[in-house]
Every structure is written in structure tokens, then in C-alpha cells.
Amino acid sequence: MPYVDGFVLAVPKKNLDAYKEMARKAGDVWKEHGADDYVECVGDDVPHGEVTSFPLAVQATDDEVVIFSWVTYKDRETRDAVMKKVMEDPRMKGEEYKDVFDGKRMIFGGFKTFLELH
């Protein structure tokens, strides 16, 4: 079953176009290095919760949107190899994107798949 990296972050609405451009380039890099799928989604129906929610988790403000994304790989071993290549790729060092979002508020992690229904 696939291995999945998941990401949740907040992007200022004024930076959404720049984020989409950055995501397109990053997705190309991930796929080039062996990721199976690369998906980016912008929040459309993401309510603020009282105890927990996507916006609370990333401390999103009213002028930000929540981004939910994931990358899939054949397995954990493939993910580790792809991630190493992605992090070493000079295209991922783009200084022009350093102010697009606050990476300190991004949540990310790797997940083992235990169920797939298609």
C-alpha cells in the first residue's frame, strides 16, 4: 500500500497565486524524483472550530486560506529516497518563495496506508 506525506498550512490570500506557482514547480520536482501523486487543495469549506480545526491547527488568520496537500509513494523506502532527492534539488531552494507562507506553522508527517477504497 502507498506511503503518504501529508501537509496542512496557512497561506495569505494575497499570496495564493504565488503559492500555486510554487506548488506547481514543487510538484514537478517531486514527480520527477519518483513520487506517484502530488495533490494540493485550497480550503473551501473549512470551519473554525472551538477546540480543534484545520484553521486552528495552523493558526490561520482571517486573511489566510488553509492548504491541505499530500504526496504518495510506492512505499516508505521510496518516500525516503524521493524526499532526500527533493530536499537536495536546487529548484527547491527558491528564495523568491521564502515569504509566500510561514513554514513554522506548517504541519506535516508521513503516514502508512492501512485502507484504500476506490
N, CA, C and O atoms as a MOPAC input file, in Angstrom:
PM7 MOZYME 1SCF
protein

 N      0.84300 1    -1.18400 1     0.00000 1
 C      0.00000 1     0.00000 1     0.00000 1
 C      0.88500 1     1.24300 1     0.00000 1
 O      2.01100 1     1.21000 1     0.49700 1
 N      0.37600 1     2.33200 1    -0.55500 1
 C      1.19000 1     3.55400 1    -0.67200 1
 C      1.58200 1     4.14700 1     0.68100 1
 O      0.92700 1     3.92900 1     1.70000 1
 N      2.65600 1     4.88900 1     0.64500 1
 C      3.07600 1     5.71200 1     1.77000 1
 C      2.69000 1     7.13900 1     1.42300 1
 O      2.79500 1     7.54300 1     0.26500 1
 N      2.24300 1     7.91300 1     2.41200 1
 C      1.71000 1     9.25000 1     2.15500 1
 C      2.38100 1    10.27800 1     3.06000 1
 O      2.49000 1    10.07800 1     4.27000 1
 N      2.82900 1    11.38200 1     2.46000 1
 C      3.23300 1    12.56100 1     3.22100 1
 C      2.07100 1    13.53400 1     3.17300 1
 O      1.56300 1    13.83300 1     2.09200 1
 N      1.64100 1    14.03400 1     4.32100 1
 C      0.54500 1    14.99000 1     4.37400 1
 C      1.02000 1    16.32700 1     4.91100 1
 O      1.92900 1    16.39800 1     5.73800 1
 N      0.38100 1    17.39400 1     4.42000 1
 C      0.76400 1    18.75600 1     4.79200 1
 C     -0.48300 1    19.60700 1     5.00600 1
 O     -1.44500 1    19.49400 1     4.24600 1
 N     -0.47700 1    20.45500 1     6.02800 1
 C     -1.51100 1    21.45800 1     6.24200 1
 C     -0.78800 1    22.75600 1     6.57600 1
 O      0.10400 1    22.77600 1     7.42400 1
 N     -1.17700 1    23.85000 1     5.90100 1
 C     -0.53300 1    25.13700 1     6.13600 1
 C     -1.49000 1    26.27200 1     5.83200 1
 O     -2.53300 1    26.06400 1     5.21200 1
 N     -1.14300 1    27.45400 1     6.26100 1
 C     -1.94000 1    28.65400 1     6.00800 1
 C     -1.17500 1    29.54900 1     5.04200 1
 O      0.02800 1    29.76600 1     5.19100 1
 N     -1.89700 1    30.06500 1     4.04800 1
 C     -1.30100 1    30.95100 1     3.05500 1
 C     -2.10000 1    32.24700 1     3.01900 1
 O     -3.32400 1    32.20500 1     2.89300 1
 N     -1.43900 1    33.39300 1     3.12600 1
 C     -2.17600 1    34.65600 1     2.98100 1
 C     -2.90600 1    34.68400 1     1.63800 1
 O     -2.34200 1    34.30700 1     0.61100 1
 N     -4.14400 1    35.12700 1     1.65300 1
 C     -4.94300 1    35.16600 1     0.42100 1
 C     -4.22700 1    35.94900 1    -0.68100 1
 O     -4.31100 1    35.59000 1    -1.85500 1
 N     -3.53300 1    37.00400 1    -0.30600 1
 C     -2.82200 1    37.82400 1    -1.29900 1
 C     -1.67300 1    37.05900 1    -1.95500 1
 O     -1.19200 1    37.46100 1    -3.01400 1
 N     -1.22200 1    35.94700 1    -1.33000 1
 C     -0.10200 1    35.16000 1    -1.85300 1
 C     -0.55000 1    33.86800 1    -2.53100 1
 O      0.28700 1    33.05200 1    -2.91600 1
 N     -1.85700 1    33.67300 1    -2.68100 1
 C     -2.34500 1    32.39800 1    -3.18500 1
 C     -1.82100 1    32.08900 1    -4.59100 1
 O     -1.44300 1    30.95100 1    -4.86800 1
 N     -1.79500 1    33.07000 1    -5.46800 1
 C     -1.28100 1    32.81400 1    -6.81600 1
 C      0.20000 1    32.42700 1    -6.78600 1
 O      0.62200 1    31.53000 1    -7.51600 1
 N      0.97700 1    33.09200 1    -5.95700 1
 C      2.39800 1    32.75500 1    -5.82300 1
 C      2.55700 1    31.35500 1    -5.24000 1
 O      3.44500 1    30.60700 1    -5.64800 1
 N      1.69000 1    30.99800 1    -4.27900 1
 C      1.74900 1    29.65300 1    -3.70600 1
 C      1.43400 1    28.60400 1    -4.77000 1
 O      2.10300 1    27.57400 1    -4.85200 1
 N      0.41000 1    28.87200 1    -5.58500 1
 C      0.03900 1    27.91600 1    -6.63300 1
 C      1.19100 1    27.71400 1    -7.61700 1
 O      1.43700 1    26.59200 1    -8.05700 1
 N      1.88400 1    28.77200 1    -7.95700 1
 C      3.04000 1    28.67500 1    -8.84700 1
 C      4.14600 1    27.84300 1    -8.19800 1
 O      4.74700 1    26.97700 1    -8.83400 1
 N      4.40000 1    28.12500 1    -6.92200 1
 C      5.40900 1    27.38500 1    -6.18000 1
 C      5.02500 1    25.90600 1    -6.08900 1
 O      5.87600 1    25.03400 1    -6.26100 1
 N      3.75500 1    25.62200 1    -5.82100 1
 C      3.28700 1    24.24800 1    -5.69800 1
 C      3.42800 1    23.49600 1    -7.01400 1
 O      3.80000 1    22.32200 1    -7.02200 1
 N      3.13800 1    24.15400 1    -8.10900 1
 C      3.28100 1    23.52500 1    -9.42900 1
 C      4.73900 1    23.10300 1    -9.65600 1
 O      5.00800 1    21.98800 1   -10.10500 1
 N      5.66600 1    24.00000 1    -9.34400 1
 C      7.08200 1    23.68300 1    -9.51700 1
 C      7.51700 1    22.57200 1    -8.56700 1
 O      8.24700 1    21.66300 1    -8.96300 1
 N      7.07100 1    22.64400 1    -7.31600 1
 C      7.42600 1    21.60700 1    -6.33700 1
 C      6.86000 1    20.25900 1    -6.75800 1
 O      7.53700 1    19.23700 1    -6.65100 1
 N      5.62600 1    20.25500 1    -7.23300 1
 C      5.01500 1    19.00900 1    -7.68400 1
 C      5.79000 1    18.37300 1    -8.81500 1
 O      5.96800 1    17.15500 1    -8.85200 1
 N      6.25000 1    19.19700 1    -9.73700 1
 C      7.06300 1    18.68100 1   -10.84300 1
 C      8.34400 1    18.03700 1   -10.31500 1
 O      8.75900 1    16.98400 1   -10.79800 1
 N      8.97000 1    18.67600 1    -9.31600 1
 C     10.20200 1    18.14000 1    -8.73400 1
 C      9.91500 1    16.80700 1    -8.04200 1
 O     10.63700 1    15.83200 1    -8.25000 1
 N      8.86300 1    16.76200 1    -7.21900 1
 C      8.51400 1    15.52800 1    -6.50500 1
 C      8.26000 1    14.38800 1    -7.50000 1
 O      8.77400 1    13.28200 1    -7.33400 1
 N      7.46900 1    14.67000 1    -8.52500 1
 C      7.14500 1    13.63900 1    -9.52000 1
 C      8.39500 1    13.20000 1   -10.28400 1
 O      8.58700 1    12.01100 1   -10.53700 1
 N      9.23300 1    14.15300 1   -10.64600 1
 C     10.46100 1    13.83400 1   -11.37300 1
 C     11.35100 1    12.89400 1   -10.56800 1
 O     12.03100 1    12.03900 1   -11.13600 1
 N     11.34600 1    13.05400 1    -9.23900 1
 C     12.20600 1    12.23900 1    -8.38100 1
 C     11.53600 1    10.94900 1    -7.91600 1
 O     12.13400 1    10.19000 1    -7.15300 1
 N     10.29900 1    10.68400 1    -8.36300 1
 C      9.71600 1     9.37200 1    -8.09800 1
 C      8.42000 1     9.30900 1    -7.31300 1
 O      7.92000 1     8.21400 1    -7.05700 1
 N      7.85500 1    10.44600 1    -6.92000 1
 C      6.55900 1    10.40600 1    -6.23600 1
 C      5.48800 1     9.92500 1    -7.21600 1
 O      5.55200 1    10.23100 1    -8.40700 1
 N      4.51800 1     9.18100 1    -6.72300 1
 C      3.42700 1     8.70100 1    -7.57300 1
 C      2.40200 1     9.79700 1    -7.84300 1
 O      1.99900 1    10.00700 1    -8.98700 1
 N      1.98600 1    10.48800 1    -6.79900 1
 C      0.97300 1    11.54000 1    -6.91400 1
 C      1.38000 1    12.73500 1    -6.06500 1
 O      2.05600 1    12.59300 1    -5.04600 1
 N      0.95700 1    13.91500 1    -6.50400 1
 C      1.20100 1    15.16400 1    -5.77000 1
 C     -0.08800 1    15.96500 1    -5.87800 1
 O     -0.50700 1    16.31900 1    -6.97900 1
 N     -0.71900 1    16.25100 1    -4.74500 1
 C     -2.02900 1    16.91000 1    -4.74600 1
 C     -1.99500 1    18.11300 1    -3.80400 1
 O     -1.50900 1    18.01400 1    -2.67700 1
 N     -2.51600 1    19.25100 1    -4.27400 1
 C     -2.63200 1    20.47800 1    -3.46700 1
 C     -4.09400 1    20.92200 1    -3.49900 1
 O     -4.70400 1    20.97800 1    -4.56600 1
 N     -4.65000 1    21.23400 1    -2.33700 1
 C     -6.04500 1    21.67100 1    -2.23700 1
 C     -6.11600 1    22.95000 1    -1.40500 1
 O     -5.39900 1    23.10200 1    -0.41600 1
 N     -6.98800 1    23.86300 1    -1.81800 1
 C     -7.20100 1    25.10100 1    -1.06400 1
 C     -8.53400 1    24.98300 1    -0.32800 1
 O     -9.52100 1    24.51800 1    -0.89600 1
 N     -8.55900 1    25.40000 1     0.91900 1
 C     -9.76100 1    25.28600 1     1.73800 1
 C    -10.95200 1    26.00000 1     1.11600 1
 O    -10.84600 1    27.14000 1     0.66400 1
 N    -12.08100 1    25.31200 1     1.10200 1
 C    -13.31500 1    25.85500 1     0.55300 1
 C    -14.42800 1    25.81700 1     1.60200 1
 O    -15.23800 1    26.74000 1     1.69000 1
 N    -14.46100 1    24.76400 1     2.38100 1
 C    -15.44700 1    24.59000 1     3.44100 1
 C    -14.69400 1    24.10800 1     4.67100 1
 O    -14.77300 1    22.93900 1     5.04800 1
 N    -13.95900 1    25.03200 1     5.29200 1
 C    -13.05200 1    24.70300 1     6.39000 1
 C    -13.41300 1    25.56300 1     7.60500 1
 O    -12.82100 1    26.62000 1     7.82400 1
 N    -14.38900 1    25.10100 1     8.38800 1
 C    -14.84700 1    25.92100 1     9.51300 1
 C    -13.81500 1    26.02800 1    10.63700 1
 O    -13.01200 1    25.12300 1    10.86200 1
 N    -13.86500 1    27.14900 1    11.32400 1
 C    -13.05700 1    27.33800 1    12.52800 1
 C    -13.75000 1    26.60800 1    13.66500 1
 O    -14.92900 1    26.84400 1    13.92600 1
 N    -13.04100 1    25.73400 1    14.33800 1
 C    -13.60500 1    25.00200 1    15.46100 1
 C    -13.36000 1    25.73000 1    16.76900 1
 O    -12.59300 1    26.69000 1    16.83600 1
 N    -14.02600 1    25.25200 1    17.80000 1
 C    -13.81500 1    25.82900 1    19.12300 1
 C    -12.67100 1    25.14900 1    19.85600 1
 O    -11.96700 1    25.78000 1    20.64500 1
 N    -12.48900 1    23.86300 1    19.59500 1
 C    -11.43300 1    23.10600 1    20.26300 1
 C    -10.30900 1    22.78300 1    19.28500 1
 O     -9.13200 1    22.96100 1    19.59800 1
 N    -10.68300 1    22.30600 1    18.09100 1
 C     -9.68500 1    21.97600 1    17.08500 1
 C    -10.28000 1    22.11400 1    15.69300 1
 O    -11.48600 1    21.95700 1    15.50400 1
 N     -9.44200 1    22.40200 1    14.73800 1
 C     -9.86000 1    22.52300 1    13.33800 1
 C     -8.60400 1    22.74500 1    12.50900 1
 O     -7.52900 1    23.00300 1    13.05100 1
 N     -8.74400 1    22.64400 1    11.20000 1
 C     -7.60200 1    22.94800 1    10.34400 1
 C     -7.11000 1    24.37900 1    10.56500 1
 O     -5.90900 1    24.58000 1    10.74700 1
 N     -8.00500 1    25.39000 1    10.55400 1
 C     -7.50900 1    26.75800 1    10.77100 1
 C     -6.81800 1    26.94100 1    12.12100 1
 O     -5.79700 1    27.62300 1    12.20500 1
 N     -7.36200 1    26.34300 1    13.17000 1
 C     -6.72200 1    26.46200 1    14.47900 1
 C     -5.36100 1    25.77100 1    14.49900 1
 O     -4.41000 1    26.27500 1    15.09700 1
 N     -5.27500 1    24.63100 1    13.85100 1
 C     -4.02800 1    23.85900 1    13.86500 1
 C     -2.86200 1    24.64000 1    13.26700 1
 O     -1.72500 1    24.51000 1    13.72100 1
 N     -3.14400 1    25.45000 1    12.24800 1
 C     -2.07000 1    26.21100 1    11.59600 1
 C     -2.13400 1    27.69900 1    11.93900 1
 O     -1.44800 1    28.52000 1    11.33100 1
 N     -2.96500 1    28.02700 1    12.91800 1
 C     -3.11600 1    29.41200 1    13.38800 1
 C     -3.46400 1    30.36000 1    12.24200 1
 O     -2.93000 1    31.46500 1    12.15200 1
 N     -4.37800 1    29.90700 1    11.36000 1
 C     -4.78300 1    30.72700 1    10.22000 1
 C     -5.55300 1    31.96000 1    10.68700 1
 O     -6.39400 1    31.88300 1    11.58300 1
 N     -5.25300 1    33.08200 1    10.07000 1
 C     -5.96000 1    34.32500 1    10.35100 1
 C     -7.06600 1    34.51700 1     9.30900 1
 O     -7.16500 1    33.74400 1     8.35700 1
 N     -7.88400 1    35.53300 1     9.49100 1
 C     -8.99300 1    35.77900 1     8.56800 1
 C     -8.52400 1    36.11000 1     7.15100 1
 O     -9.27600 1    35.93300 1     6.19200 1
 N     -7.30000 1    36.58400 1     7.01700 1
 C     -6.79400 1    36.91400 1     5.67900 1
 C     -5.94700 1    35.79200 1     5.08100 1
 O     -5.17100 1    36.02000 1     4.15300 1
 N     -6.10100 1    34.56900 1     5.62000 1
 C     -5.36900 1    33.41700 1     5.11600 1
 C     -6.32900 1    32.29000 1     4.72700 1
 O     -7.45100 1    32.21600 1     5.22600 1
 N     -5.87400 1    31.42500 1     3.83800 1
 C     -6.60700 1    30.21700 1     3.47400 1
 C     -5.78700 1    29.01000 1     3.91300 1
 O     -4.56000 1    29.06300 1     3.98900 1
 N     -6.49700 1    27.91900 1     4.20000 1
 C     -5.83200 1    26.68500 1     4.59300 1
 C     -5.56100 1    25.85100 1     3.34300 1
 O     -6.43200 1    25.67700 1     2.49200 1
 N     -4.35300 1    25.34900 1     3.25600 1
 C     -3.94200 1    24.45200 1     2.18200 1
 C     -3.76600 1    23.05600 1     2.78600 1
 O     -3.14100 1    22.88700 1     3.83300 1
 N     -4.32700 1    22.07200 1     2.10500 1
 C     -4.20300 1    20.67100 1     2.50500 1
 C     -3.60500 1    19.94000 1     1.30900 1
 O     -4.15700 1    19.99700 1     0.21100 1
 N     -2.49300 1    19.26100 1     1.51000 1
 C     -1.84500 1    18.60000 1     0.38100 1
 C     -1.24200 1    17.27600 1     0.81300 1
 O     -1.01800 1    17.01400 1     1.99400 1
 N     -0.98700 1    16.44300 1    -0.20900 1
 C     -0.36000 1    15.16400 1     0.07400 1
 C      0.42600 1    14.68700 1    -1.13400 1
 O      0.16600 1    15.06700 1    -2.27600 1
 N      1.39700 1    13.84100 1    -0.83300 1
 C      2.23200 1    13.21500 1    -1.84000 1
 C      2.21500 1    11.72600 1    -1.54900 1
 O      2.36200 1    11.31400 1    -0.39800 1
 N      2.03600 1    10.90700 1    -2.59400 1
 C      2.03800 1     9.46500 1    -2.38500 1
 C      3.23800 1     8.83100 1    -3.07300 1
 O      3.75500 1     9.32800 1    -4.07300 1
 N      3.65600 1     7.71200 1    -2.49200 1
 C      4.80800 1     6.96300 1    -2.96700 1
 C      4.47500 1     5.47300 1    -2.91500 1
 O      3.52200 1     5.06500 1    -2.25100 1
 N      5.25200 1     4.68000 1    -3.60700 1
 C      5.05700 1     3.22900 1    -3.61400 1
 C      5.13600 1     2.66600 1    -2.19400 1
 O      4.32700 1     1.81900 1    -1.81400 1
 N      6.11400 1     3.13700 1    -1.41000 1
 C      6.32300 1     2.62800 1    -0.05200 1
 C      7.22900 1     3.60100 1     0.70500 1
 O      7.67900 1     4.60200 1     0.14600 1
 N      7.49000 1     3.30800 1     1.96100 1
 C      8.31000 1     4.18600 1     2.81000 1
 C      9.73700 1     4.30700 1     2.27400 1
 O     10.31900 1     5.39200 1     2.29400 1
 N     10.29200 1     3.21400 1     1.80400 1
 C     11.65300 1     3.24800 1     1.27100 1
 C     11.73900 1     4.20100 1     0.07700 1
 O     12.68400 1     4.98300 1    -0.03300 1
 N     10.76500 1     4.13200 1    -0.79900 1
 C     10.72900 1     5.04700 1    -1.95100 1
 C     10.57700 1     6.48100 1    -1.47700 1
 O     11.24200 1     7.38800 1    -1.98000 1
 N      9.69100 1     6.67900 1    -0.50200 1
 C      9.49000 1     8.03800 1     0.03500 1
 C     10.79100 1     8.61800 1     0.58100 1
 O     11.12500 1     9.77000 1     0.30300 1
 N     11.51800 1     7.82800 1     1.35200 1
 C     12.75800 1     8.32800 1     1.94000 1
 C     13.75700 1     8.71700 1     0.84500 1
 O     14.42900 1     9.74200 1     0.95500 1
 N     13.85400 1     7.90500 1    -0.20300 1
 C     14.77200 1     8.20400 1    -1.29900 1
 C     14.32800 1     9.44400 1    -2.07000 1
 O     15.14900 1    10.29400 1    -2.41300 1
 N     13.02000 1     9.54500 1    -2.34400 1
 C     12.49200 1    10.71000 1    -3.06100 1
 C     12.69300 1    11.97600 1    -2.23300 1
 O     13.14600 1    12.99500 1    -2.75500 1
 N     12.36000 1    11.91500 1    -0.96100 1
 C     12.47400 1    13.09500 1    -0.09300 1
 C     13.91400 1    13.59200 1    -0.03600 1
 O     14.15100 1    14.80000 1    -0.04700 1
 N     14.86900 1    12.68400 1     0.02400 1
 C     16.28500 1    13.07900 1     0.04600 1
 C     16.63300 1    13.84500 1    -1.23600 1
 O     17.27800 1    14.89300 1    -1.18800 1
 N     16.20100 1    13.31300 1    -2.37200 1
 C     16.47900 1    13.97400 1    -3.65100 1
 C     15.77800 1    15.33000 1    -3.73900 1
 O     16.36200 1    16.30000 1    -4.22100 1
 N     14.54600 1    15.39800 1    -3.28100 1
 C     13.78900 1    16.65600 1    -3.33500 1
 C     14.47600 1    17.72000 1    -2.48000 1
 O     14.63600 1    18.86100 1    -2.91400 1
 N     14.87800 1    17.35200 1    -1.27600 1
 C     15.49700 1    18.32600 1    -0.37600 1
 C     16.86500 1    18.78600 1    -0.88600 1
 O     17.31800 1    19.87600 1    -0.53900 1
 N     17.52300 1    17.96600 1    -1.70500 1
 C     18.82600 1    18.34100 1    -2.27100 1
 C     18.69000 1    19.06300 1    -3.60700 1
 O     19.66800 1    19.61600 1    -4.11000 1
 N     17.50400 1    19.06600 1    -4.18300 1
 C     17.30200 1    19.65800 1    -5.50200 1
 C     17.38600 1    21.18300 1    -5.40700 1
 O     16.67200 1    21.78800 1    -4.60700 1
 N     18.25400 1    21.81800 1    -6.21700 1
 C     18.41000 1    23.27600 1    -6.13900 1
 C     17.12500 1    24.03900 1    -6.47500 1
 O     16.97300 1    25.18800 1    -6.06100 1
 N     16.21900 1    23.43600 1    -7.20300 1
 C     14.95000 1    24.11200 1    -7.52600 1
 C     14.07000 1    24.29600 1    -6.29500 1
 O     13.14500 1    25.10800 1    -6.31000 1
 N     14.34800 1    23.55700 1    -5.24000 1
 C     13.56000 1    23.68100 1    -4.01400 1
 C     14.13500 1    24.72700 1    -3.07000 1
 O     13.61000 1    24.91500 1    -1.97200 1
 N     15.17700 1    25.39500 1    -3.46200 1
 C     15.82400 1    26.41600 1    -2.62600 1
 C     15.37600 1    27.82400 1    -2.98400 1
 O     15.96100 1    28.79300 1    -2.50200 1
 N     14.34700 1    27.95800 1    -3.82000 1
 C     13.92300 1    29.24000 1    -4.36200 1
 C     13.69900 1    30.33200 1    -3.32900 1
 O     12.72000 1    30.30000 1    -2.58400 1
 N     14.58600 1    31.27400 1    -3.28800 1
 C     14.46700 1    32.41900 1    -2.38000 1
 C     13.24200 1    33.28100 1    -2.70000 1
 O     12.71700 1    33.96800 1    -1.82400 1
 N     12.79000 1    33.24300 1    -3.96300 1
 C     11.63900 1    34.07400 1    -4.34800 1
 C     10.35700 1    33.64300 1    -3.65200 1
 O      9.36700 1    34.37500 1    -3.66500 1
 N     10.36800 1    32.46200 1    -3.04700 1
 C      9.16100 1    31.95500 1    -2.38500 1
 C      9.24200 1    31.98400 1    -0.86000 1
 O      8.31600 1    31.53700 1    -0.18400 1
 N     10.33400 1    32.50400 1    -0.31700 1
 C     10.52700 1    32.41800 1     1.13500 1
 C      9.46000 1    33.15000 1     1.94600 1
 O      9.25100 1    32.82400 1     3.11400 1
 N      8.78100 1    34.13300 1     1.35100 1
 C      7.76300 1    34.88100 1     2.08800 1
 C      6.33100 1    34.54100 1     1.66200 1
 O      5.39800 1    35.26600 1     2.00900 1
 N      6.14800 1    33.44700 1     0.91700 1
 C      4.81700 1    33.09100 1     0.43500 1
 C      3.93200 1    32.58500 1     1.57400 1
 O      2.73600 1    32.87300 1     1.60300 1
 N      4.51400 1    31.83000 1     2.51400 1
 C      3.77500 1    31.35100 1     3.68100 1
 C      4.74500 1    31.15300 1     4.83200 1
 O      5.95900 1    31.12300 1     4.63500 1
 N      4.20200 1    31.02000 1     6.03700 1
 C      5.00700 1    30.84800 1     7.23700 1
 C      5.20900 1    29.35500 1     7.49200 1
 O      4.32400 1    28.68600 1     8.02600 1
 N      6.36700 1    28.84300 1     7.11000 1
 C      6.65900 1    27.42300 1     7.25900 1
 C      6.66900 1    26.93900 1     8.69200 1
 O      6.55300 1    25.73700 1     8.93200 1
 N      6.80500 1    27.84300 1     9.65800 1
 C      6.80300 1    27.44200 1    11.06700 1
 C      5.41800 1    26.96500 1    11.51400 1
 O      5.29300 1    26.26000 1    12.51500 1
 N      4.37400 1    27.35700 1    10.76200 1
 C      3.00900 1    26.94200 1    11.11800 1
 C      2.52300 1    25.77000 1    10.26600 1
 O      1.36600 1    25.36400 1    10.37600 1
 N      3.38700 1    25.23000 1     9.42600 1
 C      3.00700 1    24.08700 1     8.60000 1
 C      3.07000 1    22.81100 1     9.43500 1
 O      3.99700 1    22.60400 1    10.21800 1
 N      2.06400 1    21.96400 1     9.24900 1
 C      2.03800 1    20.65000 1     9.88500 1
 C      2.30900 1    19.62900 1     8.79600 1
 O      1.72800 1    19.70800 1     7.71300 1
 N      3.18200 1    18.67600 1     9.06900 1
 C      3.47400 1    17.65800 1     8.06500 1
 C      3.85000 1    16.35700 1     8.75700 1
 O      4.25500 1    16.34200 1     9.91900 1
 N      3.71000 1    15.28600 1     8.02700 1
 C      4.09900 1    13.98900 1     8.56200 1
 C      3.91000 1    12.90000 1     7.53700 1
 O      3.21800 1    13.08000 1     6.53500 1
 N      4.54000 1    11.75600 1     7.80000 1
 C      4.43700 1    10.59300 1     6.93300 1
 C      3.48000 1     9.58000 1     7.53000 1
 O      3.43100 1     9.38700 1     8.74500 1
 N      2.71800 1     8.93400 1     6.65300 1
 C      1.65900 1     8.02700 1     7.09100 1
 C      1.68600 1     6.71700 1     6.31600 1
 O      1.85900 1     6.70300 1     5.09800 1
 N      1.51100 1     5.61000 1     7.04900 1
 C      1.34600 1     4.30100 1     6.43500 1
 C     -0.12800 1     4.14000 1     6.06000 1
 O     -1.01100 1     4.40100 1     6.87800 1
 N     -0.39000 1     3.71800 1     4.84400 1
 C     -1.76800 1     3.45500 1     4.42200 1
 C     -2.22000 1     2.11900 1     4.99700 1
 O     -1.48600 1     1.13300 1     4.94100 1
 N     -3.44200 1     2.08900 1     5.55300 1
 C     -3.96000 1     0.80700 1     6.04000 1
 C     -5.26900 1     0.41800 1     5.34800 1
 O     -5.74800 1    -0.70300 1     5.51700 1
 N     -5.85600 1     1.34700 1     4.56000 1
 C     -7.09200 1     1.04000 1     3.86500 1
 C     -7.21300 1     1.92600 1     2.62800 1
 O     -6.97000 1     3.13100 1     2.69100 1
 N     -7.58500 1     1.32700 1     1.51900 1
 C     -7.84100 1     2.07100 1     0.28500 1
 C     -9.13500 1     1.55000 1    -0.32800 1
 O     -9.25800 1     0.35700 1    -0.60600 1
 N    -10.08200 1     2.42500 1    -0.53500 1
 C    -11.33000 1     2.06200 1    -1.20700 1
 C    -11.44400 1     2.93100 1    -2.44000 1
 O    -11.41600 1     4.15600 1    -2.32500 1
 N    -11.57000 1     2.34400 1    -3.60200 1
 C    -11.67300 1     3.11200 1    -4.85400 1
 C    -13.02900 1     2.87200 1    -5.48500 1
 O    -13.32200 1     3.42400 1    -6.54600 1

